[in-house]
Amino acid sequence: MTVYYTSMASPLGELGIAGDGDAITHVWMAGQKNIPAVDHWQFNDVIFANATQQLTEYFSGKRVAFDLPLKPAGTSFQQRVWRMLQTIPLGDTWSYKALATAVGKPAAARAVGAANGRNPIAIIVPCHRVIGSNGSTTGYAGGLERKRWLLNHEQQA
C-alpha cells in the first residue's frame, strides 16, 4: 500500500503529514515516537494543501478548529477516545480521568492514557489537551516542551 506524505515547517519544528489520498492517517513531529512504519512512501504536497493551510492558520492563531478528513487506524476503544479528544475545546484541558468518564469508562483512566498516547494524528486530534489530574503536563509523544508550547499557544488564542 502506498502512503502519501508531505512535510511542513512549524513553530514546533518539522511536521510530517501522511494519508491514503482521501484522508489524513498521521501527523507527527520530528523525533516523535509512533511514526508510521510503511513500505512505500510517495511525496505529494498537493493532496495535503488544505491540511498544511489549516495547520498554518492554527499556528498563526487564525484557526481554532480543524475541518479535515481523518482516518486514524486503531481499535474501537482508541477510535472512541480519539473522537472524544476532538470535542475538547481549544484552550481547555481535561484530565485522563475526565476523558475516561467522557468515553463511558470512568475506571479506565490508564487505558484512556494508553489510547491517548497512541494517537497517530498529533495536533489535529488534540491529545496534548489531556493532562494529569494534578494539573501536570504528563506524557506527550512529541515531548513535554512541545506539549507546553501547544497549551500556551491555545491559551493565547
KEZAVEX-560795 format. One record per residue (C-alpha): z, x negated, y negated. Coordinates in steps of 0.25 Angstrom, whole numbers, plus 2048, in hexadecimal, padded with zeros to 3 digits. Each point is the difference from the previous one (the first is absolute). Example, Ala and Ser with C-alpha at 12.3 -4.5 7.8 and 13.67 -1.06 7.14 Angstrom:
> 81F, 7CF, 812
> 7FE, 7FA, 7F2
END
This chain:
> 800, 800, 800
> 7FC, 7FB, 7F2
> 80B, 800, 7F5
> 7FB, 800, 7F2
> 809, 7F9, 7F6
> 801, 7FB, 7F2
> 80A, 7F8, 7F7
> 805, 801, 7F2
> 809, 7F9, 7F7
> 80D, 807, 7FC
> 80D, 7FC, 7F9
> 805, 7FE, 80E
> 7F5, 7F7, 804
> 7F4, 802, 808
> 7FF, 80E, 807
> 7F8, 803, 80C
> 7FA, 80E, 803
> 7FA, 804, 80D
> 7FB, 80C, 806
> 7F6, 806, 809
> 7F5, 804, 7F6
> 806, 80E, 7FE
> 80F, 7FE, 7FD
> 809, 7F4, 7FD
> 808, 7FB, 80C
> 807, 7F4, 7FA
> 805, 7FB, 7F3
> 808, 7F3, 800
> 804, 7F4, 7F7
> 7FD, 7F1, 802
> 80A, 7FB, 80A
> 805, 80D, 805
> 804, 804, 80E
> 7F8, 80B, 807
> 7F2, 7FB, 7FC
> 7F6, 807, 80A
> 7FB, 7F8, 80C
> 7F1, 803, 800
> 7F5, 7FA, 808
> 7F5, 803, 7F6
> 802, 801, 7F1
> 7F5, 803, 7F6
> 802, 7FE, 7F1
> 7FC, 80C, 7F8
> 805, 802, 7F2
> 7F8, 80D, 7FD
> 807, 808, 80A
> 80D, 7FD, 7F9
> 7FC, 801, 7F2
> 808, 80D, 7FE
> 80C, 7F9, 807
> 7FF, 7F4, 7F7
> 7FF, 808, 7F4
> 80C, 809, 803
> 808, 7F4, 803
> 7FC, 7F9, 7F3
> 804, 80D, 7F9
> 80D, 800, 807
> 803, 7F1, 7FC
> 7FD, 803, 7F2
> 809, 80C, 7FF
> 7F5, 80A, 7FF
> 801, 807, 80E
> 80D, 806, 806
> 7F9, 805, 80D
> 7F5, 7FC, 809
> 7F5, 809, 805
> 7F9, 7F9, 80B
> 7FD, 803, 80E
> 80A, 7F9, 809
> 800, 7FE, 810
> 80C, 7F7, 804
> 801, 7FF, 80F
> 80D, 802, 806
> 809, 80A, 808
> 802, 80E, 7FC
> 80E, 7FC, 7FB
> 7FB, 7F5, 7F8
> 7F5, 809, 7FA
> 80B, 80A, 7FC
> 808, 7F5, 7F9
> 7F4, 7FB, 7F9
> 7FC, 80E, 7FB
> 80E, 802, 7FB
> 800, 7F2, 7F9
> 7F4, 806, 7F8
> 809, 80B, 7FA
> 80A, 7F6, 7FA
> 7FD, 801, 7F1
> 7FC, 7F4, 7F8
> 80D, 7FA, 7FA
> 809, 806, 80B
> 806, 7F9, 80C
> 805, 806, 80D
> 80A, 7FA, 80A
> 7FC, 7FF, 80E
> 80A, 80B, 803
> 7F9, 809, 7F6
> 7F3, 7FD, 806
> 805, 803, 80E
> 806, 80D, 7FB
> 7F2, 804, 7FA
> 7F9, 7FE, 80C
> 809, 808, 808
> 808, 7F5, 807
> 80C, 7FE, 7F8
> 806, 7F7, 80B
> 7F4, 7F7, 801
> 801, 7F7, 7F4
> 7FD, 7F4, 808
> 7F4, 806, 807
> 7FB, 804, 7F2
> 803, 7F2, 7FB
> 7F7, 7FA, 80B
> 7F5, 80A, 7FD
> 801, 7FD, 7F1
> 7FF, 7F1, 803
> 7F3, 803, 808
> 7F9, 807, 7F5
> 7F2, 7FA, 800
> 7FC, 805, 7F2
> 809, 7F9, 7F6
> 802, 805, 7F2
> 7F7, 80C, 802
> 80A, 805, 80B
> 80C, 7FC, 7F8
> 80A, 7FB, 80A
> 805, 7F7, 7F5
> 807, 80C, 7FB
> 80A, 800, 80B
> 80D, 7F8, 7FE
> 80D, 7FE, 807
> 80B, 80B, 7FF
> 808, 7F7, 7F7
> 7F4, 7FE, 7F6
> 7FC, 7F3, 805
> 7F1, 7FC, 801
> 800, 7FD, 80F
> 7F4, 7FD, 808
> 7F1, 7FF, 7FC
> 7F5, 7FB, 807
> 7FA, 7FA, 7F3
> 80D, 7F9, 7FD
> 80C, 805, 7F8
> 7FB, 7FA, 7F3
> 7F4, 809, 801
> 808, 80C, 803
> 809, 7FE, 7F4
> 7F3, 7FE, 7F7
> 7FA, 80D, 805
> 80D, 808, 7FE
> 802, 7FA, 7F2
> 7F1, 803, 7FD
> 802, 80E, 804
> 80D, 802, 7F8
> 7F8, 7FC, 7F4
> 7F4, 809, 802
END
